[in-house]
Amino acid sequence: TVFLPLLSPNVKTNGTKLAKTVTCPAAPGVPELFEGDEHISATWTQSFENPIAQYFQTLKFIADTQAKQCAFTIQQDELLEQLRNEKFDLGITEVFDACGLGLFEVLGIKAHIVTCSTIMFEGVAKHIGLDLSPSYVPSSISTQSDQMSYLDRWNNFVSGESFNAFYDRVASQEHKMFQKKFGDDFISLDEKIAQASFAFVNADPLVDFPRTINAKVVYVGGIAVKETKPLDKYWEDIMNLRKDAFIVSFGMYVQGYTMPEPMKKALLAAFKEFPHVTFIWKYEKEEDEIAKGLDNVLTFKSIPQGDLLAHKNLRGFLTHGGMNSVTEASHRGVPLITVPILGDQMRNAKMVERMGTAIHLHKSDLANADKVIDAFRKLLTNESYSIEAKRVAAMIANRPIPVKTLLVRHVEFAAQFGQLKKLDSVGRTQSFIVYHSLDIWGAIVLALATIVFVLLKIVLVLLRKLLASKPKKD
């Protein structure tokens, strides 16, 4: 059973075809927050390099919206009773919003798994006992790679703390709501994360930045990548119009038609430079006729992206760098030009650039036709990107344990054995001083300082005696 609060009217799918779906209406005022294109259009020019600004521009709004919906959801007594009567053996929830954790407690679900829809969220990592390691692990909203200068590490540290503040804001607000309705002794939502049997992460360890993990972490990146189907005649003919084809898509949220005009003009100028390439542009308002006069540019409201990525004539993919697009391209062996817009996309762009399968452009570069042309030319003429992309795809295809097997077995295990206290890391409850052994290092430093002090005292005493024993000259 999938429980789905209906926040945004822009979302037309429920993510499942076979499961029973139970929906909760949106809280009053929430759907209106997603109306219009203004807030989406603004993301093309907003700067997200400053993590503190990103918190106040975007994350705070998301946290408060989620809390508002959670407050409304837990007041739906009839709906909650319906779910309670199902007597679920296991609950699985995405913890970008912590409300599901509280619902599991209310519904009496004894075993649960937490999931991260992109990489490992800081809020999950710290509560299952993982070290955040900001010196070499880019945070969820970081603009850095794993090789960082001193200032880069400062920025990454602040990015991580900003995302921590986001999670803490969500969890704190929602916990108070559960306490208000179900009593002051309602369990902390942080503790519910710690009690999770496993933490599923929608990233592939062959693609993501390396980091230390524990036995609770299960990488399931690629679980949503579907088996490719042969293209129908319509799309096959399009892919065969020219020897080379290129996909251009900025995802479901920040849609292509909301792009500022200077960026559209620069993109079109770049397309014009490569008449031997068919550019398939996911552009949601075909009535704009944005590419009129350019024979090698075709626009579509939607495209069969997964199947196109597997076509032999596809040479590359210009993408916003969303985790699903990056994962899909990695599975298909397709090199990328990444133009991250917001959120985790900056980190994802650095991730695939590090692998040698992508060229990274800042979103402001989209307004510069020369930079876009250079990126296309580099990807089309430098075979190293394609070679490395195919190598990564081969490794993913031959991983020791298929990701679907990994997911199913861990779900079955959690349903059978429930909360796995033996996997609970003591480190998550230790103080900063104890966790980092600062008290031990302090004792070592103190002991060394004492030894040095005593040795200096001995040397000074010996020097005085030596000087005192010398015969005085007349």
For each residue, the residues with C-beta under 8 A, 3 or more apart:
1: 19 20 21 22 83 86 88
2: 14 15 16 19 20 21 22
3: 22 23 24 83 100 103
4: 14 15 21 22 23 24
5: 23 24 25 26 69 73
6: 9 11 23 24 25 26 31
7: 11 26 30 31 34 65 69
8: 11 26 31 34
9: 6 31 34 35
10: 34
11: 6 7 8
12:
13:
14: 2 4 21 23
15: 2 4
16: 2 19 21
17:
18:
19: 1 2 16
20: 1 2
21: 1 2 4 14 16
22: 1 2 3 4 79 82 83
23: 3 4 5 6 14
24: 3 4 5 6 72 73 76 79
25: 5 6 72
26: 5 6 7 8 30 31 69 72
27: 30 68 69 71 72 73
28: 72
29: 32 33 68
30: 7 26 27 33 34 65 68 69 72
31: 6 7 8 9 26 34 35
32: 29 35
33: 29 30 65
34: 7 8 9 10 30 31
35: 9 31 32
36: 39
37: 40 41 258
38: 41 42
39: 36 42 43
40: 37 43 253 254 255 258
41: 37 38 44 258 260
42: 38 39 45 46
43: 39 40 46 254 341 342
44: 41 254 258 259 260 263 341 363
45: 42 260 364
46: 42 43 57 342
47: 50 53
48: 53 54 57 58 141 143 342 343 346
49: 143 155
50: 47 53 54
51: 54 55 139 141 142 155 158 159 161 162 163
52: 55 56 158 162
53: 47 48 50 56 57
54: 48 50 51 57 58 59 141 159 162 342
55: 51 52 58 59 60 162 165 166
56: 52 53 59 60
57: 46 48 53 54 60 61
58: 48 54 55 61 62 342 343
59: 54 55 56 62 63 141 162 163 165 166 169
60: 55 56 57 63 64 166 169
61: 57 58 64 65
62: 58 59 65 66 166
63: 59 60 66 67 166 169 170 173
64: 60 61 67 68 169 173
65: 7 30 33 61 62 68 69
66: 62 63 69 70 96 97 99 170 174
67: 63 64 70 71 169 170 173 174 177
68: 27 29 30 64 65 71 72
69: 5 7 26 27 30 65 66 72 73 97 99
70: 66 67 73 74 97 99 102 173 174 177
71: 27 67 68 74 75 174 177
72: 24 25 26 27 28 30 68 69 75 76
73: 5 24 27 69 70 76 79 99 103
74: 70 71 80 99 102 103 106 177 178 181
75: 71 72 181
76: 24 72 73 79 80
77: 80 81
78: 81 82
79: 22 24 73 76 82 83
80: 74 76 77 83 84 103 106 107
81: 77 78 84 85
82: 22 78 79 85 86
83: 1 3 22 79 80 86 88 103 107
84: 80 81 87 106 107 108
85: 81 82
86: 1 82 83
87: 84 108
88: 1 83 91 107 109
89: 109 111 415
90: 109 111 112 113 411 414 415
91: 88 100 103 104 107 109 111 112 113
92: 112 113 114 115 200 411
93: 100 101 103 104 112 113 114 115
94: 97 100 114 115 116 117
95: 98 100 101 114 115 116 121 123 124 167 193
96: 66 116 117 121
97: 66 69 70 94 100 170 174
98: 95 101 102 123 167 170 171 174 175 189 192 193
99: 66 69 70 73 74 102 103 174
100: 3 91 93 94 95 97 103 104
101: 93 95 98 104 105 112 114 189 192 193
102: 70 74 98 99 105 106 174 175 177 178 186 189 192
103: 3 73 74 80 83 91 93 99 100 106 107
104: 91 93 100 101 107 109 112 192
105: 101 102 108 109 178 186 187 192
106: 74 80 84 102 103 178 182
107: 80 83 84 88 91 103 104
108: 84 87 105
109: 88 89 90 91 104 105 112
110: 418 419
111: 89 90 91 197 414 415 417 418 419
112: 90 91 92 93 101 104 109 192 195 196 197 414
113: 90 91 92 93 196 197 198 199 200 410 411 414
114: 92 93 94 95 101 124 193 196 198 199 200
115: 92 93 94 95 199 200 201 202
116: 94 95 96 119 120 121 124 199 200 201 202 203
117: 94 96 202 323
118: 121 140 202 203 323 344 348
119: 116 140 201 202 203 208 323 344 347
120: 116 124 125 130 140 199 201 203 211 213 217
121: 95 96 116 118 124 125 140 163 167
122: 125 126 132 139 140 160 163 164 167
123: 95 98 126 127 163 164 166 167 168 171 193
124: 95 114 116 120 121 127 128 193 199
125: 120 121 122 128 130 131 132
126: 122 123 129 130 132 164 428
127: 123 124 190 191 193 194 428
128: 124 125 193 194 196 199 214 216 217 425 428
129: 126 194 214 424 425 426 427 428
130: 120 125 126 211 212 213 214 217 425
131: 125 212
132: 122 125 126 137 139 160
133: 136 137 211 212
134: 137 139 153 156 157 160
135: 148 153 156
136: 133 146 148 209
137: 132 133 134 146 209 211
138: 142 144 145 146 156 159 209 347 350 351
139: 51 122 132 134 142 156 157 159 160 162 163 347
140: 118 119 120 121 122 159 160 163 344 347
141: 48 51 54 59 159 162 163 343 344 346 347
142: 51 138 139 155 156 159 160 346 347 350
143: 48 49 155 159 346 347 350
144: 138 148 152 153 155 156 159 347 350
145: 138 148 209 350 351 353 354
146: 136 137 138 209 210 354
147:
148: 135 136 144 145 152 153 156
149: 152 153
150: 153 154
151: 154 155
152: 144 148 149 155 156
153: 134 135 144 148 149 150 156 157
154: 150 151 157 158
155: 49 51 142 143 144 151 152 158 159
156: 134 135 138 139 142 144 148 152 153 159 160
157: 134 139 153 154 160 161
158: 51 52 154 155 161 162
159: 51 54 138 139 140 141 142 143 144 155 156 162 163
160: 122 132 134 139 140 142 156 157 163 164
161: 51 157 158 164 165
162: 51 52 54 55 59 139 141 158 159 165 166
163: 51 59 121 122 123 139 140 141 159 160 166 167
164: 122 123 126 160 161 167 168
165: 55 59 161 162 168 169
166: 55 59 60 62 63 123 162 163 169 170
167: 95 98 121 122 123 163 164 170 171
168: 123 164 165 171 172
169: 59 60 63 64 67 165 166 172 173
170: 63 66 67 97 98 166 167 173 174
171: 98 123 167 168 174 175 189 190
172: 168 169 175 176
173: 63 64 67 70 169 170 176 177
174: 66 67 70 71 97 98 99 102 170 171 177 178 189
175: 98 102 171 172 178 179 186 188 189
176: 172 173 179 180
177: 67 70 71 74 102 173 174 180 181
178: 74 102 105 106 174 175 181 182 186 189
179: 175 176 182 183 184 186
180: 176 177
181: 74 75 177 178
182: 106 178 179 186
183: 179 186
184: 179
185:
186: 102 105 175 178 179 182 183
187: 105 191 192
188: 175 191 192
189: 98 101 102 171 174 175 178 192 193
190: 127 171 193 194
191: 127 187 188 194 195
192: 98 101 102 104 105 112 187 188 189 195 196
193: 95 98 101 114 123 124 127 128 189 190 196
194: 127 128 129 190 191 424 428
195: 112 191 192 419 424
196: 112 113 114 128 192 193 199 216
197: 111 112 113 216 410 413 414 417 418 419 420 423
198: 113 114 216 217 218 410 414 420
199: 113 114 115 116 120 124 128 196 216 217 218
200: 92 113 114 115 116 218 220 407 410
201: 115 116 119 120 217 218 219 220 221
202: 115 116 117 118 119 220 221 223 224 323 327
203: 116 118 119 120 207 208 219 221 323 327
204: 207 208 219 221 222 327 330 396 403
205: 208 210 219 221
206: 330 392 395 396 399
207: 203 204 221 326 327 330 351 352 355 392 396
208: 119 203 204 205 211 219 221 351
209: 136 137 138 145 146 351 354
210: 146 205
211: 120 130 133 137 208
212: 130 131 133
213: 120 130 217
214: 128 129 130 217 423 425
215: 423
216: 128 196 197 198 199 420 423
217: 120 128 130 198 199 201 213 214
218: 198 199 200 201 406 407 410
219: 201 203 204 205 208 403 406
220: 200 201 202 223 403 406 407
221: 201 202 203 204 205 207 208 323 327 403
222: 204 225 327 330 331 396 403
223: 202 220 403 404 407
224: 202 324 327
225: 222 306 327 328 331
226: 306
227:
228: 306 307 309 310 332
229: 307
230: 236 307
231: 234 235 236 239 304 307 308 311
232: 235 236
233: 236 237
234: 231 237 238
235: 231 232 238 239 304 307 308
236: 230 231 232 233 239 240
237: 233 234 240 241
238: 234 235 241 245 278 280 298
239: 231 235 236 245 278 308 311 313 314
240: 236 237 313
241: 237 238 245 278 296
242: 245 276 277 278 296 313
243: 276 313
244: 276 277 278 313 315 380
245: 238 239 241 242 277 278 279 280 308 311 313 314 315
246: 274 277 278 279 280 314 315 316 317 318 376
247: 280 282 303 305 308 309 314 316 317 318 319
248: 256 267 279 280 281 282 317 318
249: 256 281 282 303 305 317 318 319 320 325
250: 254 255 256 259 282 319 320 339 341
251: 254 255 319 320 322 325
252: 255
253: 40
254: 40 43 44 250 251 258 320 341 342
255: 40 250 251 252 258 284
256: 248 249 250 259 281 282 283 284
257: 283 284 285 288 290
258: 37 40 41 44 254 255
259: 44 250 256 263 264 267 366
260: 41 44 45 263 264 367
261: 264 265
262: 265 266 367
263: 44 259 260 266 267 366 367
264: 259 260 261 267 268 290
265: 261 262 268 269 369
266: 262 263 269 270 366 367 368 369 372
267: 248 259 263 264 270 271 366 369 372
268: 264 265 271 272 290 291 294 297
269: 265 266 272 273 369 372 373
270: 266 267 273 274 369 372 373 376
271: 267 268 274 277 279 291 294 296 297
272: 268 269 275 294
273: 269 270 373 376 377
274: 246 270 271 277 279 296 376 377 380
275: 272 295 296
276: 242 243 244 296
277: 242 244 245 246 271 274 296 315 376 380
278: 238 239 241 242 244 245 246 296 298
279: 245 246 248 271 274 296 297 298
280: 238 245 246 247 248 298 300 303 308
281: 248 249 256 290 291 297 298 299 300
282: 247 248 249 250 256 299 300 301 302 303 305
283: 256 257 286 288 290 291 299 300 301
284: 255 256 257 301
285: 257 288 290 301
286: 283 289 299 300 301
287:
288: 257 283 285
289: 286 292
290: 257 264 268 281 283 285 299
291: 268 271 281 283 294 297 298 299
292: 289
293:
294: 268 271 272 291 297
295: 275
296: 241 242 271 274 275 276 277 278 279
297: 268 271 279 281 291 294
298: 238 278 279 280 281 291
299: 281 282 283 286 290 291
300: 280 281 282 283 286 303
301: 282 283 284 285 286
302: 282
303: 247 249 280 282 300 308
304: 231 235 307 308
305: 247 249 282 308 309 325 328
306: 225 226 228 309 310 328 332
307: 228 229 230 231 235 304 310 311
308: 231 235 239 245 247 280 303 304 305 311 314
309: 228 247 305 306 314 317 328 329 332 334
310: 228 306 307 314 332
311: 231 239 245 307 308 314
312:
313: 239 240 242 243 244 245
314: 239 245 246 247 308 309 310 311 317 334
315: 244 245 246 277 335 379 380 386
316: 246 247 334 335 336 337 376 379 380 385
317: 246 247 248 249 309 314 325 329 334 335 336 337
318: 246 247 248 249 336 337 339
319: 247 249 250 251 322 325 326 329 336 337 338 339
320: 249 250 251 254 325 338 339 340 341 345
321: 325 326 336 338 339 340 341 345 346 348 349 352
322: 251 319 325 326 345 348
323: 117 118 119 202 203 221 326 327 344 348
324: 224 327 328
325: 249 251 305 317 319 320 321 322 328 329
326: 207 319 321 322 323 329 330 336 338 348 351 352
327: 202 203 204 207 221 222 224 225 323 324 330 331
328: 225 305 306 309 324 325 331 332
329: 309 317 319 325 326 332 334 335 336 357 389
330: 204 206 207 222 326 327 333 352 357 389 392 393 396
331: 222 225 327 328 393 396 397
332: 228 306 309 310 328 329 393
333: 330 386 389 390 391 392 393 394
334: 309 314 316 317 329 389
335: 315 316 317 329 357 358 379 385 386 388 389
336: 316 317 318 319 321 326 329 352 357 358 359 389
337: 316 317 318 319 358 359 361 375 376 379
338: 319 320 321 326 345 348 349 352 353 358 359 360 361
339: 250 318 319 320 321 349 361 362 363 365 366
340: 320 321 345 346 348 349 360 363
341: 43 44 250 254 320 321 345 363
342: 43 46 48 54 58 254 345
343: 48 58 141 346
344: 118 119 140 141 323 347 348
345: 320 321 322 338 340 341 342 348 349
346: 48 141 142 143 321 340 343 349 350
347: 119 138 139 140 141 142 143 144 344 350 351
348: 118 321 322 323 326 338 340 344 345 351 352
349: 321 338 339 340 345 346 352 353 358 360
350: 138 142 143 144 145 346 347 353 354 360
351: 138 145 207 208 209 326 347 348 354 355
352: 207 321 326 330 336 338 348 349 355 357 358
353: 145 338 349 350 356 358 359 360
354: 145 146 209 350 351
355: 207 351 352 358 388 392
356: 353 384 385 388
357: 329 330 335 336 352 385 388 389 392
358: 335 336 337 338 349 352 353 355 385
359: 336 337 338 353 375 378 379 385
360: 338 340 349 350 353
361: 337 338 339 365 366 371 372 375
362: 339 365
363: 44 339 340 341 366
364: 45 367 368
365: 339 361 362 368 371 372 375
366: 259 263 266 267 339 361 363 372
367: 260 262 263 266 364
368: 266 364 365 371 372
369: 265 266 267 269 270 372 373
370: 373 374
371: 361 365 368 374 375
372: 266 267 269 270 361 365 366 368 369 375 376
373: 269 270 273 369 370 376 377
374: 370 371 377 378
375: 337 359 361 365 371 372 378 379
376: 246 270 273 274 277 316 337 372 373 379 380
377: 273 274 373 374 380 381
378: 359 374 375 381 382 385
379: 315 316 335 337 359 375 376 382 385
380: 244 274 277 315 316 376 377
381: 377 378
382: 378 379 385
383: 386 387
384: 356 387 388
385: 316 335 356 357 358 359 378 379 382 388 389
386: 315 333 335 383 389 390
387: 383 384 390 391
388: 335 355 356 357 384 385 391 392
389: 329 330 333 334 335 336 357 385 386 392 393
390: 333 386 387 393 394
391: 333 387 388 394 395
392: 206 207 330 333 355 357 388 389 395 396
393: 330 331 332 333 389 390 396 397
394: 333 390 391 397 398
395: 206 391 392 398 399
396: 204 206 207 222 330 331 392 393 399
397: 331 393 394
398: 394 395
399: 206 395 396 402 403
400:
401: 405 406
402: 399 405 406
403: 204 219 220 221 222 223 399 406 407
404: 223 407 408
405: 401 402 408 409
406: 218 219 220 401 402 403 409 410
407: 200 218 220 223 403 404 410 411
408: 404 405 411 412
409: 405 406 412 413
410: 113 197 198 200 218 406 407 413 414
411: 90 92 113 407 408 414 415
412: 408 409 415 416
413: 197 409 410 416 417
414: 90 111 112 113 197 198 410 411 417 418 420
415: 89 90 111 411 412 418
416: 412 413
417: 111 197 413 414 420
418: 110 111 197 414 415
419: 110 111 195 197
420: 197 198 216 414 417 423 424
421: 424
422:
423: 197 214 215 216 420
424: 129 194 195 420 421 428
425: 128 129 130 214 428
426: 129 429 430
427: 129 430 435
428: 126 127 128 129 194 424 425
429: 426
430: 426 427 434 435
431: 434 435
432: 435 436 438
433: 436 438 439
434: 430 431 437 438 439
435: 427 430 431 432
436: 432 433
437: 434 440 441
438: 432 433 434 441 442
439: 433 434 442 443
440: 437 443 444
441: 437 438 444 445
442: 438 439 445 446
443: 439 440 446 447
444: 440 441 447 448
445: 441 442 448 449
446: 442 443 449 450
447: 443 444 450 451
448: 444 445 451 452
449: 445 446 452 453
450: 446 447 453 454
451: 447 448 454 455
452: 448 449 455 456
453: 449 450 456 457
454: 450 451 457 458
455: 451 452 458 459
456: 452 453 459 460
457: 453 454 460 461
458: 454 455 461 462
459: 455 456 462 463
460: 456 457 463 464
461: 457 458 464 465
462: 458 459 465 466
463: 459 460 466 467
464: 460 461 467 468
465: 461 462 468 469
466: 462 463 469 470
467: 463 464 470
468: 464 465
469: 465 466
470: 466 467
471:
472:
473:
474:
